[in-house]
Amino acid sequence: MKKKIKFGPAGNPIGFNGQTVDVCDYINELGLGAYEYQATYGVRIKKESALKLANNAQKNDIKVSMHAPYYINLSAQKEDVLERSIDRLVQSARAAEWIGAYRIVFHPGFYTKYTPQEALKRCKGAISELLNNLDSLGIKNFTFAPETTGKRSQLGNLDEIIDICQSFDHFAPTIDFAHLHARGRGCIKGADDYHKILGKLEDGLGIGSGSESLHCHFTRIEYTDAGERKHHVLNETEYGPPLEELFEALIDCGWNATIICETPFLEMDAILMQKMYQKYL
């Protein structure tokens, strides 16, 4: 049976000591199939290096995504913060085009003084400006992937992410199951809870009915009443969300997925996730 789920690390593997342009050689040697390039503190990769990374990924059949900078708030109160956020996403789209990244992951923003509805409206206005800027620059090969967020103060619950992706072309979700679990104060307890999430995505965005791959993040997570607190390694099973039930739901629904490991053990836990998944094949 052809594997429908690919696994990989969020950023360069812990055991990798070479240059990022060659990282997919190492990921392939580990038997993994995905890699999320981290531009979380700024888009610093140059075009020459990005093209080398793209060639390295293609040679190794590694599915590459990119995480845009953390310092993005598309619902910011201050106009200068909004403009800098849009500019960082423009930089991300340009680099992602060079890298060949199939998704550009980003955190949409914070509610701050706004109601959730007001914050979402402001975010959508910023996205419209972003897309106009990209069109004027001739940047066309991109798919932004707003991520479900882990803190209850952040814009980015499941319904909001679906709404954003319904509203714009070149948008598809990143479903961080740990974040959903944390902001829902431990809401994912079993396969039924995963089925509800996947059902919302299929009803809202048509994902699952075709060949499109669902982009996911996974880690064990510690949370408080405010949401996300700390990532934990896979073997710390006292923390949720459950993993095997996620595999059961994805397999039951026949979905393709890419799961990026965000535990502190990165590639080691990505390998462990893959081994757990292979038991179902």
Steps between C-alpha positions, in 0.01 A plus 500: 500500500628844408577712805255786533663676794845658488696593811782743561657748744420865563840641411839339461532164677687498830752249363572697183822703495525604136369790296125546468522469121595133551257418782266291285782248438503438875120492532479246218768285666281493812214364292284811548313679223439860610682809628377837625755774439493743792515873427350569839740781590515658158528404133875495457557236232647631174372398159808293413474296820122466468534355149763254624263392779221456244723277285608300805136445602398398148790257471396331825122520444456703819183707537603846617294757685614829653416667830482877463631732774333499840480879499181516294175650621244559226247629753738750660365830633799699373529559126880474503481153660246398238722622217806321635296182535385522140858566386626192688241287321605650165861407581382152601310449175799605293730259688242220491480533123877453478499211747203330338309491830148369454372686811594823680393458862428808710319609817222745405506734801350597836157626604644777728227765546288361218218250520580176312274616217675837476845338511403259223370786284824696550704190417307449175560863402873449550493180293331686214783756510756219515359331192493829310866558587598151384311545174678829430836329563417207273527243779249230411616155622396498864244354737465668836405268784365686806551285808257415776645676802555377854421802719144616557616861448604419142295520185499150357242256633384236254195693378707815445765314301231338284337842445831654388572215260146515359543870430819501291666314216850364573402415860479163673507418873775381729334291770710495814320236702696584815393863474135401458535270800661774712266786419211257552643407843552135417213464254651222283449174684451242226430415137151653512649840580737470205210396276316818599801713402544320167126521436505878545792527258327286240171687531664843500788457256445173314824356632493122503277472196796531263874442490593814695721429799405632843793685654532424873714567804519263796660496843404408853398821672460644848234764542337734752161671498653752258605226256842381384782496754775256391579233242594153625657194339291220358567249779362740762156347457360675806462792261261495207374498242491127418688397186385153397139619492607770251639231271178302535290802400720594202501139376124460553440815296757403235688828530846589378696699758838645580576498873779726622643401838536794740608312812843589647633174352416601138625226267515228769133548580414538130655155445306366799175646361569335165564162663175527693313589181653209305335256739170598341609422143 
